[in-house]
Amino acid sequence: MDLTQGTQKEKNDRSKKMMLWFGIVSLLMAFAGWTSAYIVSSRREDWLDNIQMPSAFYFSTVIIVLSSITYMLAKKAIRRDAVKVCTNWLFLTLLLGLAFIALQFKGFSEMVAQGYYFTGPTSSIKMSYIFLIAAVHVVHVVAGIISLLVVLFNQKKGKYSSQEYLGLSLGATFWHFLDLLWVYLLSFMVLVD
């Protein structure tokens, strides 16, 4: 396929999709580095075994999976030109995203209540990795919420329809990536002990 062919709009749309995927691949590489370091560090003598993940992390996983479903339903609605339905699903996605972040912070509080800290004399390398990986993911969810707010703003301005919904689609792709990334990260931290 010759990427130089097509209308200016088609070329712009392709470049936006490509930039999103470059960003996603970059994020995957960063998290692959952190999870690789986690594996290497797990061989240290001072590595803590049998740590219970905070229950809030499991609840937040359910919430972020539900938010991906609501984003999919929003996309499905705009394809049918059901504008109000799409807006409602996007708003619910936003609320679920905020709930995810709140639950992550509750999870951090649970770890601190158990005596685990990110740094300091009572911290451990394993808990530092868990705090780091979860916190960096939260930062990216904040970026996803910002992109969702832009999508909601554009939706309210009437910029999306069954014929034109690239921005909504790109936002959904990034959101689904964040969802799958968290499911992987939590599974990884539970299974690699």
C-alpha positions as a Markdown table, in Angstrom:
| # | Residue | x | y | z |
|---|---|---|---|---|
| 1 | Met | 0.0 | 0.0 | 0.0 |
| 2 | Asp | 1.4 | 3.4 | -1.0 |
| 3 | Leu | 0.9 | 5.7 | 2.0 |
| 4 | Thr | 1.4 | 8.7 | -0.2 |
| 5 | Gln | -1.8 | 8.0 | -2.1 |
| 6 | Gly | -5.3 | 9.2 | -1.1 |
| 7 | Thr | -6.9 | 12.4 | -0.1 |
| 8 | Gln | -5.4 | 14.8 | 2.4 |
| 9 | Lys | -7.9 | 13.6 | 5.0 |
| 10 | Glu | -7.1 | 9.9 | 4.4 |
| 11 | Lys | -3.4 | 10.7 | 4.8 |
| 12 | Asn | -4.0 | 12.7 | 8.0 |
| 13 | Asp | -6.2 | 9.9 | 9.4 |
| 14 | Arg | -3.5 | 7.3 | 8.7 |
| 15 | Ser | -0.8 | 9.5 | 10.3 |
| 16 | Lys | -2.9 | 9.9 | 13.5 |
| 17 | Lys | -3.4 | 6.1 | 13.7 |
| 18 | Met | 0.3 | 5.5 | 13.1 |
| 19 | Met | 1.3 | 8.0 | 15.8 |
| 20 | Leu | -1.1 | 6.3 | 18.3 |
| 21 | Trp | 0.4 | 2.9 | 17.6 |
| 22 | Phe | 4.0 | 4.3 | 17.9 |
| 23 | Gly | 3.0 | 5.6 | 21.3 |
| 24 | Ile | 1.5 | 2.3 | 22.4 |
| 25 | Val | 4.6 | 0.4 | 21.3 |
| 26 | Ser | 6.8 | 2.8 | 23.2 |
| 27 | Leu | 4.7 | 2.3 | 26.3 |
| 28 | Leu | 4.8 | -1.5 | 25.8 |
| 29 | Met | 8.6 | -1.3 | 25.7 |
| 30 | Ala | 8.8 | 0.8 | 28.9 |
| 31 | Phe | 6.5 | -1.6 | 30.8 |
| 32 | Ala | 8.4 | -4.6 | 29.3 |
| 33 | Gly | 11.6 | -3.1 | 30.8 |
| 34 | Trp | 10.0 | -2.7 | 34.2 |
| 35 | Thr | 8.6 | -6.2 | 34.2 |
| 36 | Ser | 11.9 | -7.6 | 33.0 |
| 37 | Ala | 13.7 | -5.8 | 35.9 |
| 38 | Tyr | 11.1 | -7.2 | 38.3 |
| 39 | Ile | 11.9 | -10.7 | 37.1 |
| 40 | Val | 15.6 | -10.2 | 37.4 |
| 41 | Ser | 15.2 | -8.6 | 40.8 |
| 42 | Ser | 13.0 | -11.5 | 42.0 |
| 43 | Arg | 16.2 | -13.6 | 42.3 |
| 44 | Arg | 17.6 | -11.3 | 45.0 |
| 45 | Glu | 18.0 | -12.7 | 48.6 |
| 46 | Asp | 15.9 | -9.8 | 50.0 |
| 47 | Trp | 13.0 | -10.4 | 47.7 |
| 48 | Leu | 9.7 | -10.8 | 49.6 |
| 49 | Asp | 7.6 | -13.9 | 48.7 |
| 50 | Asn | 3.9 | -14.4 | 49.0 |
| 51 | Ile | 2.8 | -10.8 | 49.1 |
| 52 | Gln | -1.0 | -10.4 | 48.9 |
| 53 | Met | -2.0 | -7.8 | 46.3 |
| 54 | Pro | -4.4 | -5.2 | 47.7 |
| 55 | Ser | -8.0 | -6.2 | 47.2 |
| 56 | Ala | -8.7 | -2.8 | 45.7 |
| 57 | Phe | -6.4 | -3.8 | 42.8 |
| 58 | Tyr | -8.8 | -6.6 | 41.9 |
| 59 | Phe | -11.9 | -4.4 | 42.2 |
| 60 | Ser | -10.1 | -1.8 | 40.0 |
| 61 | Thr | -9.5 | -4.5 | 37.4 |
| 62 | Val | -13.2 | -5.2 | 37.1 |
| 63 | Ile | -13.9 | -1.5 | 36.9 |
| 64 | Ile | -11.4 | -0.9 | 34.0 |
| 65 | Val | -12.7 | -3.9 | 32.1 |
| 66 | Leu | -16.2 | -2.6 | 32.5 |
| 67 | Ser | -15.0 | 0.8 | 31.2 |
| 68 | Ser | -13.6 | -0.8 | 28.1 |
| 69 | Ile | -17.0 | -2.3 | 27.5 |
| 70 | Thr | -18.7 | 1.1 | 27.9 |
| 71 | Tyr | -16.3 | 2.7 | 25.5 |
| 72 | Met | -17.0 | -0.1 | 23.0 |
| 73 | Leu | -20.8 | 0.6 | 23.4 |
| 74 | Ala | -20.2 | 4.3 | 22.8 |
| 75 | Lys | -18.4 | 3.5 | 19.6 |
| 76 | Lys | -21.2 | 1.2 | 18.6 |
| 77 | Ala | -23.7 | 3.9 | 19.3 |
| 78 | Ile | -22.0 | 6.5 | 17.2 |
| 79 | Arg | -21.8 | 4.1 | 14.3 |
| 80 | Arg | -25.7 | 4.0 | 14.5 |
| 81 | Asp | -25.8 | 7.8 | 14.9 |
| 82 | Ala | -27.2 | 7.4 | 18.4 |
| 83 | Val | -25.5 | 10.6 | 19.6 |
| 84 | Lys | -27.2 | 10.8 | 23.0 |
| 85 | Val | -26.6 | 7.1 | 23.8 |
| 86 | Cys | -22.9 | 7.5 | 22.7 |
| 87 | Thr | -22.5 | 10.5 | 25.0 |
| 88 | Asn | -24.0 | 8.6 | 27.9 |
| 89 | Trp | -21.7 | 5.7 | 27.4 |
| 90 | Leu | -18.7 | 8.0 | 27.2 |
| 91 | Phe | -19.7 | 9.7 | 30.4 |
| 92 | Leu | -20.1 | 6.4 | 32.2 |
| 93 | Thr | -16.6 | 5.4 | 30.9 |
| 94 | Leu | -15.3 | 8.6 | 32.4 |
| 95 | Leu | -16.9 | 7.8 | 35.8 |
| 96 | Leu | -15.5 | 4.2 | 35.7 |
| 97 | Gly | -12.0 | 5.6 | 34.8 |
| 98 | Leu | -12.1 | 7.9 | 37.8 |
| 99 | Ala | -13.3 | 5.0 | 40.0 |
| 100 | Phe | -10.3 | 3.0 | 38.7 |
| 101 | Ile | -7.9 | 5.7 | 39.8 |
| 102 | Ala | -9.6 | 6.0 | 43.2 |
| 103 | Leu | -9.4 | 2.3 | 43.7 |
| 104 | Gln | -5.7 | 2.3 | 42.8 |
| 105 | Phe | -5.0 | 4.9 | 45.5 |
| 106 | Lys | -7.0 | 2.7 | 47.9 |
| 107 | Gly | -4.7 | -0.1 | 46.9 |
| 108 | Phe | -1.7 | 2.0 | 47.7 |
| 109 | Ser | -3.2 | 2.8 | 51.1 |
| 110 | Glu | -3.8 | -0.9 | 51.7 |
| 111 | Met | -0.1 | -1.6 | 51.0 |
| 112 | Val | 1.0 | 1.2 | 53.4 |
| 113 | Ala | -1.4 | -0.1 | 56.1 |
| 114 | Gln | 0.3 | -3.5 | 55.8 |
| 115 | Gly | 3.7 | -1.8 | 56.4 |
| 116 | Tyr | 4.9 | -1.7 | 52.8 |
| 117 | Tyr | 6.3 | 1.5 | 51.4 |
| 118 | Phe | 7.7 | 2.7 | 48.1 |
| 119 | Thr | 11.0 | 3.9 | 49.7 |
| 120 | Gly | 12.7 | 4.1 | 53.0 |
| 121 | Pro | 14.1 | 1.8 | 55.6 |
| 122 | Thr | 11.0 | -0.4 | 55.7 |
| 123 | Ser | 10.5 | -0.7 | 52.0 |
| 124 | Ser | 11.5 | -3.7 | 49.9 |
| 125 | Ile | 12.6 | -4.0 | 46.3 |
| 126 | Lys | 9.5 | -6.0 | 45.4 |
| 127 | Met | 7.1 | -3.5 | 46.9 |
| 128 | Ser | 8.9 | -0.6 | 45.3 |
| 129 | Tyr | 8.4 | -2.3 | 41.9 |
| 130 | Ile | 4.7 | -2.9 | 42.6 |
| 131 | Phe | 4.2 | 0.8 | 43.7 |
| 132 | Leu | 6.2 | 2.0 | 40.6 |
| 133 | Ile | 4.4 | -0.2 | 38.0 |
| 134 | Ala | 0.9 | 0.6 | 39.4 |
| 135 | Ala | 1.7 | 4.3 | 39.8 |
| 136 | Val | 3.1 | 4.7 | 36.3 |
| 137 | His | 0.0 | 2.9 | 34.9 |
| 138 | Val | -2.2 | 5.3 | 36.9 |
| 139 | Val | -0.4 | 8.2 | 35.2 |
| 140 | His | -1.2 | 6.7 | 31.8 |
| 141 | Val | -4.8 | 6.3 | 32.8 |
| 142 | Val | -4.9 | 10.0 | 33.7 |
| 143 | Ala | -3.7 | 10.6 | 30.1 |
| 144 | Gly | -6.5 | 8.3 | 28.9 |
| 145 | Ile | -9.0 | 10.3 | 30.9 |
| 146 | Ile | -7.7 | 13.5 | 29.4 |
| 147 | Ser | -8.1 | 12.0 | 25.9 |
| 148 | Leu | -11.6 | 10.8 | 27.0 |
| 149 | Leu | -12.5 | 14.4 | 28.1 |
| 150 | Val | -11.4 | 15.6 | 24.6 |
| 151 | Val | -13.6 | 12.9 | 23.0 |
| 152 | Leu | -16.5 | 13.9 | 25.2 |
| 153 | Phe | -16.0 | 17.6 | 24.4 |
| 154 | Asn | -15.9 | 16.8 | 20.6 |
| 155 | Gln | -19.0 | 14.6 | 21.0 |
| 156 | Lys | -20.9 | 17.3 | 22.7 |
| 157 | Lys | -19.9 | 19.7 | 19.9 |
| 158 | Gly | -21.3 | 17.3 | 17.4 |
| 159 | Lys | -18.0 | 16.4 | 15.7 |
| 160 | Tyr | -18.7 | 12.6 | 15.6 |
| 161 | Ser | -21.2 | 10.7 | 13.4 |
| 162 | Ser | -21.5 | 7.3 | 11.7 |
| 163 | Gln | -19.4 | 8.8 | 8.9 |
| 164 | Glu | -16.7 | 10.5 | 11.0 |
| 165 | Tyr | -15.6 | 9.2 | 14.4 |
| 166 | Leu | -11.8 | 8.8 | 14.1 |
| 167 | Gly | -11.1 | 10.7 | 17.3 |
| 168 | Leu | -13.5 | 8.5 | 19.3 |
| 169 | Ser | -12.0 | 5.4 | 17.7 |
| 170 | Leu | -8.4 | 6.5 | 18.6 |
| 171 | Gly | -9.4 | 7.3 | 22.1 |
| 172 | Ala | -11.1 | 3.9 | 22.5 |
| 173 | Thr | -8.0 | 2.1 | 21.2 |
| 174 | Phe | -5.8 | 3.8 | 23.7 |
| 175 | Trp | -8.3 | 3.1 | 26.5 |
| 176 | His | -8.5 | -0.6 | 25.6 |
| 177 | Phe | -4.7 | -0.7 | 25.5 |
| 178 | Leu | -4.6 | 0.7 | 29.1 |
| 179 | Asp | -7.2 | -1.9 | 30.1 |
| 180 | Leu | -5.3 | -4.9 | 28.7 |
| 181 | Leu | -2.1 | -3.5 | 30.1 |
| 182 | Trp | -3.5 | -3.4 | 33.6 |
| 183 | Val | -4.9 | -6.9 | 33.4 |
| 184 | Tyr | -1.4 | -8.1 | 32.2 |
| 185 | Leu | 0.4 | -6.1 | 34.9 |
| 186 | Leu | -1.7 | -7.4 | 37.8 |
| 187 | Ser | -1.6 | -10.9 | 36.5 |
| 188 | Phe | 2.2 | -10.6 | 36.1 |
| 189 | Met | 2.7 | -9.3 | 39.6 |
| 190 | Val | 0.5 | -12.0 | 41.1 |
| 191 | Leu | 2.1 | -14.9 | 39.2 |
| 192 | Val | 5.8 | -13.8 | 39.3 |
| 193 | Asp | 6.5 | -14.3 | 43.0 |
